[in-house]
Amino acid sequence: MADEFMQSGPLSGVNVLELSHVMAGPTCSRVLADMGASVIKLERIEGEDCRHMAPPWQGEEAAGFLMLNRNKRGIAVNLKEERGKQIVRDLIKTTDITIENFRKGALDRLGLGYDALSKINPRLIFCEISGYGRTGPYADKGGYDVVAQAMSGVMSVTGEAEGRPPVKAGVPVADIGAGLYGALGILAAYINCQKTGRGQRVDTSLLEAAASFMTWPIASYFADGSIAKPMGTAHPLDAPYQGFEASNGWFMVGGANQSNWLRLVKAIDAPTLADDPRFRENPDRVKNLDALVQTLSAIFIKKPKEHWIAALESAGVPTGPINNVGEMLEDPQINDRGMVRTVQHSDLGDVKTLALPIRFSETPSEFNRGAPTLGEHTDEILTEIGYSPEDIKSLIADQIVVA
């Protein structure tokens, strides 16, 4: 597949066909695109759901769609029609990786599932991201991030305290996690394909991704049967390891071991706390967490967070402000690391985006292109796989594609 914006990352030359929508699948393909793969995003002719998940808007584009689909080319195809299905079959001939996140059997009923497409291209890596996985009693159910957070236990440990209403994570951890696990599985399968010449299916889900984030609560349950509970910003195994309120806002304290605890009490000029039997060792502090928090809160509230952050950092205690989104994006470390980038959108011009949080010394990622408008690259892509101008005009006229 020719691409004038072909990136130079470590996956340069790898061709990806994305048959997914909303977040988990697009997250997976965006990671691959950011690492240099040539990604074609195939949407239905009405556009995928994320195009309509707004406000907020940037111009006439949904802001979330712009973030999830940068570095991709777009083609819009009516897969209900045979000529539309044939376009997918033609694309598969030169595709290394396909990603889909529809309900179980949806692509099979169209004749575009793994069994059919792998006959065309036996080297195909076919990643399926679903709510619950392609096997098991829930395999036929549709999946949503918020439900996966609930069923995985994530909500049971998120929130202020036991007895308060359940709280979801503030970002879609199940969707993002499934997308990242999908990309990880794809890369492993791709490496195996280079050795064996055989493709395979990669199957992951929102529920399993969210469950995998429950490492500490699950470890505790396996050890002694204890059920983890929400603790706000605190930690069940270390103290003080949480947020505290200063006179002008909140900041985090990472006093997660004995050395940091001793540095902390010295930095806040409260050395007698080190000899307090309630706080002498970490198990003591965890057992007496309420008293510890009350004691430290009375000290921290007296001065601004900048004072405490400076004092703790000077003493070698991990600490930092609790930022909102705007403060995070203005942080000098975030900017020095190049996490805020600008891409060119065909209608909007310069659009800001958040970069891939991985650095490659020899094959750096590039961010050349904004998210595609609906069917923006249909002509270009169809031409690359052998369709004539007359063929393309006919497909447009018959509403098989949008260009």
VONU-345126 format. One record per residue: x, y, z of N, C-alpha, C in turn. Coordinates in steps of 0.1 Angstrom, whole numbers, plus 5000, padded with zeros to 4 digits. Each point is the difference from the previous one (the first is absolute). Layout:
<atoms>
XYZXYZXYZ;...
</atoms>
This chain:
<atoms>
500849885000499250125000500950125000;499950084990500850134999499350105009;500950085006499550105010501050125000;499650114995500950114999500550055014;499249975011500350035013500649895008;500549904993500549885007501050045011;499849955012500850045011501249915001;501050055009501349935000500249935013;498949975007500249925013500449864998;500149925011500449864999499149914992;498750044998499149924992499850054986;500950094996499950054986500049884990;499050004991499949894990499049905004;499450015012499049905005498650064996;499249934994498750044996498849955009;499250105004498949975010498750044994;499049925001498650034996499250005013;499550125003499250015013498549994996;499349905005498649994999499350025013;500350105007499550025013499450145002;499550025012499350135003500150035015;499750135003500050065013501450005006;500449915010501250035007501049885000;499649885004501049905003500749964987;499349974989500749974987500850124995;499450124999500850114995501250045009;499949975013501250025008501149904996;499649884998501049894995500750054987;499250044990500650034987500750135001;499650095009500850135001501449975005;500149915010501349965005500949954989;499549924991500749944989500450114990;499050094998500350114990501150095006;499950035013501050095006501449944999;500149864999501349944999500449974986;499250064990500550004987499249924990;499049925005499249924991499150084991;499749964988499150064991498649955003;499250085007498649965004499050064991;499149914995498850044993498849985009;499350105003498849995008498849994991;499349885000498949984992498750025008;499250104996498750035007498849974992;498949995006498850004992499750134994;499250014990499850124992499450115008;499349975011499550115009501050055010;501249935000501050045010499849925013;501149975007500049925012499450095012;499649935010499350075011500850115007;501349985001500850105007500050144993;499750004987499850134992498950085006;499149945007498850075005500050015015;501149965007500050015014500650145004;499150095000500450145003498750075005;500250135007501250075001501049935009;501350055000500550124992500349984986;499950104992500350004986501350084997;500749964990501050094994499650024986;499550134997499350024987498849914999;499949924990498949904999500449865003;501149985007500549875003500049985015;499649885005499949965014501550005005;500250065011501450015005500649875004;499149915005500549865003500449924988;499350024989500349934988501450054995;500250135001501350054995501249945008;499849985013501149955008500249854998;499049934997500149854999500549964986;499950094990500249954986501050074992;500950075007501150074993500949894994;500850044990501049924993499349884992;498750014997499349904993499550064987;499849924990499250034988498649955001;499150064994498649965001499349964987;499249905000499249954989498649975006;499050044993498649975004499349914990;499649885005499549894992498749955005;499049974991498849935004500249855000;500149945011500349865001498849914999;498850074998498849924998499949964985;500850064992499949974986501249914996;499849914990501149914996501250074995;499850114993501250074995500850075011;499350045010500750055012500849895007;499449885001500849895006501249964992;499950024987501149964991501150105002;499750125004501150105002500849955012;499449955011500749955011500949884996;499449914992500849884995501250054992;499950104992501150054992501050075009;499650075011500950065009500849895008;499349905003500749895009501249944993;500050004987501149944993501450065003;500050135004501250075003500050045015;499149955008499950045014500849905009;500750055009500749915010499149985013;499350105004499350005012498650064998;499049935006498650055000499550015014;499350115003499550025014498550024999;499249935008498650025000499549995015;498950075003499450005013498550004999;499449924991498649994999499549885009;498749995001499549885007500449874993;500049905008500449874995499149964988;500749964990499349954988499650104990;500150135003499550104991500850004987;501349995000500849994988499949874993;499849895008499849874994498750004991;499050065005498750004992500250084987;500950095000500350084988501049924991;500549895004501049934993501450065001;500250085011501250075001500749975014;499749895006500649955012501449944997;500749965011501349954998500149884991;499149915001500049874992500050044985;499250094997499950044985501250084996;500450105008501150084996501349935000;500249915009501349935001500249914988;499049964994500149924987500650084989;499750135000500550104990501550035004;500350025013501350035005500449925012;500649894998500349915011501050065011;500650114996501050075010499250105008;498750014999499350115006499949985015;500450115007499750015015498750075002;499149935006498650055001499650025015;500050125004499850045014498550035003;499449935009498650025004500050055015;499550125001499850065013498650025003;499549935011498650005003499850035015;498749995004499750035014500549895009;499849884996500349895009500949894995;500450014987500849894994499149924991;500649934991499249934990499549865004;500449965012499549885006499450025014;499349905005499450025014498650044999;499350005012498550025000499650144996;501050105001499650144996500550044986;500549904993500650044987499050074990;498749985001499150064991499550145005;500450035012499650135005500850124994;499450114999500750124996500750065013;501150064998500850055012500250155000;500050065012500250145002501050025011;500850104999501150025010499450015014;498950075002499550025013499549875006;499549914992499549875005501249925003;501150004992501249925003500750055013;500050135002500550055012499249955012;498749994999499249955011500249855002;500049924990500149865001501449955004;501050084997501449965002500450035015;499250075007500450045013500650145001;500350064989500750135000499150105008;498750004998499250105007499949975015;500349885004499949975014501150055008;501150044993501250055007500250154997;499150064992500150144996499050085007;500550115006499150095007500650045013;499250085008500550065012500349905012;498949925002500149915012498949894999;500249905008499049905001498750055005;498949964994498750055003499550114992;500950064992499650104990499549944987;499350074992499649944987501149964991;499849894992501149964991500450124990;501250004997500650104991500849944989;499850044987500849954990501350084999;501049954994501250084997499750114991;500750115001499650124992500449994986;500749904995500349974986499649864997;499849974987499549864997501149905000;500349955012501249915001499849874993;498749955000499849874993500250014985;499450114994500250024986501550024996;500750095008501450024997500849885002;499849935011500749885003499949904990;498749974995499849904990500750044987;500050134997500750054988501549975001;500650035011501449985002500449855000;499149925007500349855000499849954986;499150054992499849964986501350034992;500550125002501250044993501249915004;500149975013501149915005499849864994;498849955000499849864994500350004985;499650114993500350014986501449994997;500850085007501550004998500649865003;499549935010500549875003499749904988;498750014996499649924988500850034988;500250134998500850044988501449955000;500650005011501449945001500049864998;499049935005499849854997499849984985;499250084994499849984986501350024992;500850095004501350024993500949875001;499849925010500749885002499449884993;498650005000499349884996499350014986;499750134997499350034987498549985002;499549985013498649985003499450115008;498950054996499250105008499249935011;499350085007499149945010499050105006;499049955007499150095007500650055013;499750125004500450055013498750055007;499749955012498750025006500250065014;499550125002500150065013498750085003;499850045012498750065004500150115010;499050085001499950115010500049945014;499249905002499949945014501449955005;500749924991501349955004501050115002;500050104992500950115001499850075014;498850035003499750075013500349915011;499749874999500449905011501550005002;500750014989501549995002500650125007;499350115001500550115008499849995015;499349895004499749985014501149925007;501250034997501149925005500149995015;500050125007500250005014498749945007;498850044997498949945006499949854998;500349954988500049864998501149935008;501250055001501049955008499649985014;499450105005499550005014499049895002;499049994991499049905001500649864999;500949974991500649874999500849975013;500650105006500849985012499249975013;498950075002499349985013498550024998;499550014988498550014998499550145003;500850105002499550135003499450074988;499050075001499350074990500550155000;500650054990500550144999498850095000;500350125005498950105001500650144995;499150094996500550134995500650085011;501150064997500850085010500450144995;499250054991500450134994501350004994;500950085003501450004994501049925008;499549945011500949925009500349864994;500949935006500549874995499849905012;499549874997499849915010501249945007;501250024993501249935005501150105005;499950134997501050095003499450135006;500750075009499550125006501250085005;500050144998499050074993500350004985;498949964992500249994986498650044994;499850135000498750064996500150154998;498850054997499950154999499750075013;500650125001499750085012499650144995;499250075008499650144996500950105007;500650094992500850115005499150125001;500550115003499250125001499450054987;500649964989499550054987499749894990;499849875005499749904990500649865005;499949904992500449875003501349964993;500749915007501349944995500149865005;500949924993500249865004501349985008;499949915009501249965008500349864998;501249964997500449864997500949955011;499650005012500849955011499949855001;500349924990499649864998501049905007;501150055006500849915007500650075013;500749935008500550055012501050124998;500849994990501050114998499350134996;498949984991499350124997499250065011;499549915009499350055012500950085009;501249965002500950075008500550134994;500150004987500350124993498950105001;498849954999498850085000499850085014;500149925011499850075012501150115003;501249974995501050115001499750124991;499549974988499750114991498950095004;499149945008498850085005500250055014;501249985005500450055013499149935011;499849874999499349935010500749875003;501250015005500849885002499549915011;499250055009499549925011499049894995;499450024988499149904994500749874997;501350014998500849874997500049915012;499850065012500149915012498649975006;499050064993498649975005499749854997;499649925010499849864998498949974989;499150094998499049984990500550004986;501250074998500550034987501449954998;500549925009501549975000500449924987;499249904997500349924988498850004991;500249964987499050014990498749925004;500149885006498849935004499250085011;500850075008499350095011499350114993;500650064990499450114994498749964992;500149894993498849954993498949965010;500349945011499049975010499450125006;500750115002499650125006499850114989;499649974988500050094989499150125003;498949995006499150115003500750105009;500749955010500750095010501250074992;500749924992501150064992499550114991;499049984993499550104991499550125007;499349985011499650125008501250085005;501049935005501250075005500850084989;500249934988500750074989499150114994;498749984999499150104994500150135008;500149995013500050125008501350084998;501049934996501350074996500050064986;499549924990500150044986499150114997;498850015007499150114997500550145003;501050015008500550135004500850074990;500549934989500950074990499649964986;500350074990499649974986500849874995;499349944990500649884995501450024994;500350114994501350034995501149985010;499750055012500949995011500349865004;498949925001500249865004500749924989;499650024988500649934989501550034999;500450135002501450035000500849945012;499350005011500749945012500249854999;498949934995500149864999501049964989;499950074989501049964989501450025004;500350115008501350025005500549895009;499049945007500449895009500049864993;499650004987500049884993498749925001;499050065004498749935002499250024987;499549894993499250024988498750085003;499850104992498850095002499750074987;498850064999499650074988498750065002;499650104992498750065001498949914994;498850015004498949934994499450104990;500449984987499750094989498649974994;499450114995498949984991500549984986;499249994990500449974987500950114994;499550135002500850114995501350015007;500149985013501350015007500949894995;499549884998500849894995500650044986;499250054991500550034987501050115000;500050085010501050115001501249965008;500149885005501149965008501350004992;501150055005501250004992500549874996;499849905009500549864996499249944989;498750025000499149954989500550064987;500250135001500450074987501449974996;500949995009501449964996500149874994;499149915004499949864994499349994987;499450124996499350004987498749935000;499350005012498749935000498950084994;500250134998499050084993500550034986;499349954990500450014986498950074992;500450044988499050064991500049924987;498849974995499949934987499150094991;500249974987499250074990498849934996;498850075002498749954996499650064987;499449934991499750054987499050125000;499250005010499050115001500350105011;500649965011500250085012501450065000;500949964992501450045001500749945012;500750085008500849955011499049955011;500249885005499249945010501049945011;499850045012500849945011499649865003;501049925004499749865003501049965011;499849885006500949955010500849894994;501350005002500949914993500049865006;500649914993500249865005501150015011;499749945012501050025011501149905000;500649974988501149924998501050074992;501349995003501050064992500949894994;500350014987500949914993501350084996;501149945004501350084997500350004985;499749894993500449994986498850024990;498849975004498850024991498950085007;500350135002499050085007498650004993;499050015009498650024994499850144995;499250004989499750134994498450025001;499750135000498650045001499750094989;499649944988499950084988498650054996;499049925005498750014994498950005010;499150094999498850005009499149894996;498949985008499049904997499450034986;499649894993499450024987498650055001;499650084990498650034999499349884994;498749995000499349884995500349984986;500649884997500349964986501150094994;500850065008501050104994501049934990;500449885003501049934992499449894991;498749994999499449904992500649984986;500050124993500649994986501449955000;500850055009501449975001500249855003;499349955009500149865004499549904990;498950034994499549924989500950004988;500650114997500950004989501249925003;500550005012501249925004499749854998;498849955002499749864999499449964986;500250094990499749974987498650044994;499350085007498750054995500250114990;499350004989500250114990499150125004;500350124994499150115003498649984997;499749924989498649964997499449915011;500849915005499549915010499650085013;500950105003499750085012498850094999;499950064988498850084997498749925001;500049884995498949915001499649965015;501149985008499849965014499450125007;500450124997499550125007498650024996;499749994987498650024995499049915006;500549875002499149905006500050005015;500650095006500150025015500749875006;500949954993500849895006501150055008;500650124996501050075008499750155000;500650065010500050155001501450054997;500150104992501350064997499950155000;
</atoms>
